[in-house]
Each structure stands twice: as C-alpha cells, then as structure tokens.
Amino acid sequence: MRIDPPLEQRRQEAARAVAIIMDGNGRWAVEHGLTVAEGHRAGTRALRRTVEGGIELGVRSLVVYAFSTENWARPPEEVDDLMAIFDETIERELPDLAEQGVRTRFIGRRDRAPAELRERMASLEEETARNDRLSLWIAFDYGGRAEIIEAARRLAASGVPSEEIDENRFAASLYAPEMPDPDVLIRTSGELRISNFLLWQLAYAELVFVDKLWPDFDESDLRAALEAYASRRRRFGGR
C-alpha cells in the first residue's frame, strides 16, 4: 500500500511553479463603490502580497496574467488607466520585491505598449537579472494562441525540417522557454476557465479555482491553494 508523506512535506516538495489568473478587479471595485482603476490598483497590492507569500511558501516560479491580447478591446479609458498602473507598479511595488530577491521578467508582446512602459520593463529586467530567490513572470499583452502561432512561425522561418520538430524543439520557440511549466494554476473570482493563458505550458497543471476576487487574495489563500494541489496525485496520463 502506498503511504503518502505528510501534507506539509508534500507541499514543500511540490509547490515550486505556480500560475495565477488574477481575476476580479472590476467586480471588486463595483462592490466597494470605487472606480475600475482603483480596483486594478488594489490588484497590484494583492500581487505584492502574493509574491511575498510565495517566497515564504517556497515557490520558485510565479507567472501571473496581467494583461491579455483581448484586453485591448476594453474601453480606451480603462486601457489607458491600465498602462499607467503598470508603470506605477514597476516604479513603486516591484523594486521592493527586487530587494527581497525577486527576478522580474515580462512575457508576451511589447510593441503595442507605450514607449516609456517598454523602457521601464527592460530596465527592471536588467536590474533584477541576478536575483534568484523567486522568478516573477508577468504576462503582458499575452495570449496563449498567439504564442503558439508565433512559435510555429519561428520554426518555419528557421528552416527546421518538419520531421525534426518535436515537443522540446517547439517549447524552445515559445516566448520564455526557460520558464518552468506550472505545477498548478490558480484562478480567482470563481470563474472556471483558463482564458487563453499558457495553453502549451498548462497541459498537465492542476487547476485550483478560488471564489475570492483578486484584490482580496492573500497568503492564506495561496497556502490553501498549494495545499489543495499537494493533496492531489499527478498522473501525467498514467494510472
């Protein structure tokens, strides 16, 4: 008979690569009688809490869905606010995380972002390149289908014969081939879908859905999600 190790031991062994769909900022703002922009700002504070909680819980890689390719379709004033909030977050929130050993990188497109924001992204990546306590990947102007299409185009342009294309070669053509595949995906706000996020990388991830809206998410919620993950047995298609 197989005897599982204690839950805390399993969590510490397993909870290394985490993905989060940070959903619910707008609904949280409505519930609190605030503007949508204020909801997004509350979401940035939740991100900081979650990263700090991840450090304490032994997470090594955390990838968060910050802005999707579809989000450009939102009202122009909301998109403008989001660009300004990203800029504020890089200036005010992420440097403190860098001091705690967090390395920040951005995945997705950047050509549609304001020039000043692109410069801040590049500067933060350069400034945190030597940090190794936790890798924070921020998916900005990101779509899973777009990433897969772009990888296929890179392979076609490189002239690789079709018979030589396998999973490893394809994965090496993704936006961030060095990013580990998430063990678990957490989505807040009670929605039960992955919304075009990391379609390739989430192939065998466990899914944990949390009813809380993102601005209310904290370390205790992260711990509970990781414990839910640790209680499961991943089979990767086996028995």
C-alpha positions in Angstrom: 0.0 0.0 0.0 1.3 3.5 -1.0 1.7 5.8 2.0 1.8 9.5 1.3 4.2 11.7 3.1 2.7 14.4 5.5 0.8 17.2 3.7 3.3 19.9 4.7 6.2 17.9 3.3 4.4 17.2 0.1 3.5 20.9 -0.3 7.1 22.0 0.2 8.3 19.4 -2.3 5.7 20.2 -4.9 4.8 23.9 -4.8 7.6 25.3 -7.0 6.0 26.6 -10.2 2.7 28.5 -9.9 0.5 30.3 -12.4 -2.3 32.8 -11.4 -5.1 34.3 -13.4 -5.7 37.5 -11.3 -9.4 38.0 -11.9 -12.0 40.2 -10.3 -10.5 43.7 -10.0 -13.5 45.3 -11.7 -16.1 43.4 -9.7 -14.3 44.2 -6.5 -14.3 47.9 -7.4 -18.1 47.9 -8.0 -18.7 46.1 -4.7 -16.7 48.8 -2.9 -18.1 51.7 -4.8 -14.8 52.5 -6.4 -13.6 53.1 -9.9 -12.3 50.3 -12.0 -8.8 51.9 -11.9 -8.9 51.8 -8.1 -9.8 48.1 -8.4 -6.8 47.5 -10.6 -4.6 49.4 -8.1 -5.9 47.2 -5.3 -5.0 44.2 -7.5 -1.3 45.4 -7.7 -1.2 45.3 -3.9 -2.6 41.8 -3.9 0.2 40.8 -6.3 2.8 42.1 -4.0 1.3 40.2 -1.0 1.1 37.1 -3.1 4.7 37.3 -4.3 5.9 37.8 -0.7 3.7 34.9 0.4 5.1 32.8 -2.4 8.7 33.5 -1.1 7.7 32.3 2.3 6.0 29.2 0.9 8.9 28.1 -1.2 7.6 29.0 -4.6 10.4 29.4 -7.1 8.5 30.5 -10.2 5.3 32.6 -10.3 3.7 33.6 -13.6 0.7 36.0 -13.5 -1.8 37.0 -16.2 -1.7 40.8 -16.1 -3.0 41.9 -19.5 -4.2 39.7 -22.3 -4.2 40.3 -26.0 -8.0 40.5 -25.7 -7.8 43.3 -23.1 -7.1 45.9 -25.8 -10.8 45.6 -26.6 -11.8 47.2 -23.2 -12.9 50.9 -23.1 -10.0 53.1 -24.2 -10.0 55.0 -20.9 -9.6 51.7 -18.9 -6.7 50.6 -21.2 -5.0 54.0 -20.6 -5.5 53.6 -16.9 -4.1 50.1 -17.0 -1.0 51.3 -18.8 -0.5 54.0 -16.2 -1.0 51.5 -13.4 1.6 49.1 -14.9 4.0 52.0 -15.0 3.3 52.8 -11.3 3.6 49.2 -10.3 7.1 48.9 -11.8 8.1 52.1 -10.2 6.6 51.6 -6.7 5.8 48.0 -6.0 8.3 45.8 -7.8 11.5 47.4 -6.6 10.7 46.3 -3.0 10.2 42.8 -4.3 13.6 43.1 -6.1 15.2 43.8 -2.7 13.8 40.5 -1.5 15.5 38.6 -4.3 12.7 38.6 -6.9 13.7 38.5 -10.5 11.0 40.0 -12.8 10.5 39.2 -16.4 7.8 40.0 -18.9 6.3 37.6 -21.5 4.2 38.5 -24.4 4.3 41.3 -26.9 5.7 44.8 -26.0 5.4 46.6 -29.3 1.9 47.9 -28.5 2.8 49.3 -25.1 3.7 52.9 -24.6 7.5 53.6 -25.1 8.0 54.7 -21.5 6.4 51.5 -20.2 8.6 49.4 -22.5 11.7 51.2 -21.2 10.6 50.5 -17.6 10.1 46.8 -18.3 13.5 46.5 -19.9 15.2 48.4 -17.0 13.5 46.2 -14.3 14.5 43.0 -16.1 18.1 44.2 -16.3 18.2 45.4 -12.7 16.8 42.1 -11.3 18.7 39.7 -13.7 21.0 38.4 -10.9 18.2 37.8 -8.4 17.3 34.1 -7.8 15.0 33.8 -4.8 11.8 33.8 -6.9 11.2 34.3 -10.6 8.2 36.5 -11.3 6.9 36.3 -14.8 4.3 38.9 -15.8 2.3 38.0 -18.9 1.6 41.3 -20.6 -0.2 41.6 -23.9 -0.2 37.9 -23.8 -2.3 35.2 -25.5 -1.7 31.5 -25.5 -2.9 31.0 -29.1 -0.7 34.0 -30.3 2.3 32.5 -28.5 1.8 29.1 -30.2 1.3 30.7 -33.6 4.5 32.8 -33.1 6.4 29.7 -32.1 5.3 27.9 -35.2 6.3 30.9 -37.4 9.8 30.9 -35.8 10.2 27.2 -36.5 9.1 27.7 -40.1 11.4 30.7 -40.6 14.3 28.8 -39.2 14.0 26.1 -41.8 13.8 23.2 -39.4 12.5 20.1 -41.3 9.0 19.1 -40.2 10.2 15.6 -39.2 12.7 17.1 -36.7 10.0 19.2 -34.9 9.2 17.6 -31.5 7.8 18.9 -28.2 11.3 20.0 -27.0 12.1 22.0 -30.1 8.7 23.6 -30.2 8.8 24.5 -26.5 12.2 26.2 -27.1 10.5 28.5 -29.6 8.0 29.9 -27.0 8.2 33.4 -25.5 10.1 32.2 -22.4 11.5 28.7 -23.0 13.4 28.9 -19.7 10.1 29.4 -17.7 9.2 26.1 -16.0 5.8 24.7 -16.7 3.4 25.5 -13.9 2.5 22.7 -11.5 -0.7 24.5 -10.5 -2.9 27.2 -12.0 -4.9 29.3 -9.6 -7.8 31.4 -10.8 -9.6 33.9 -8.6 -13.2 35.3 -8.7 -15.0 31.9 -9.1 -14.7 31.8 -12.9 -14.0 28.3 -14.2 -11.8 28.7 -17.4 -8.2 29.4 -18.4 -8.9 32.3 -20.8 -6.2 31.6 -23.4 -3.5 31.6 -20.7 -0.4 29.4 -21.2 -2.2 26.9 -23.4 1.0 24.9 -24.0 2.5 25.1 -20.6 -0.6 24.2 -18.6 -1.0 20.8 -20.3 -0.6 18.8 -17.1 -1.1 21.5 -14.5 -3.5 21.0 -11.7 -6.3 23.7 -11.6 -7.5 25.4 -8.4 -10.4 27.8 -8.6 -10.9 30.3 -5.8 -14.1 32.3 -5.2 -12.4 35.4 -3.8 -11.9 38.4 -6.0 -8.3 39.1 -6.8 -7.8 42.2 -4.6 -8.9 40.1 -1.5 -6.5 37.3 -2.3 -3.7 36.9 0.3 -1.0 34.5 1.6 -3.6 32.3 3.4 -5.4 31.8 0.1 -2.2 30.9 -1.7 -1.3 28.5 1.1 -4.7 26.8 0.8 -4.4 26.5 -3.0 -1.0 25.0 -2.7 -2.2 22.5 -0.1 -5.1 21.6 -2.4 -2.5 20.9 -5.0 -0.4 18.9 -2.7 -3.3 16.7 -1.8 -3.6 15.5 -5.4 -1.7 12.8 -7.2 -0.5 13.9 -10.6 -0.5 11.0 -13.1 0.6 12.7 -16.4 -1.7 10.4 -18.3 -0.7 7.3 -16.3 -2.6 5.4 -13.6 
